[in-house]
Amino acid sequence: MENYLTSLITETPFQGRQLAITLARKSIAEIQTDPETRKKLRSDYATDTQQLIASAQIIALEFQTIAAANDYWRK
C-alpha cells in the first residue's frame, strides 16, 4: 500500500486543502476498492447536489484537521 500521508504539515493553506482533497479521495478508494464500480458511480454523484455537498463537507473536515495540525499557518 502506498504511503501517501507522510505528514499533515504543509507549507501553505493551499497545500493543506490539496492534501484534504487527496485524503477524501483516498478514503473513497479504500471503501470502494473496485475502480470500475467507482467509475460507474461517478456519474450518479456528479449530478446529485446532496452527494456533492456531502463530499465538500468531508473535504472541509479533513482540511480542518490539517489546519489545526499546522497551527492554522500562524508563523
Secondary structure, DSSP 8 states (H G I E B T S, - for coil): -----S-S--SSHHHHHHHHHHHHHHHHHHHS--HHHHHHHHHHHHT-HHHHHHHHHHHHHHHHHHHHHTGGG--
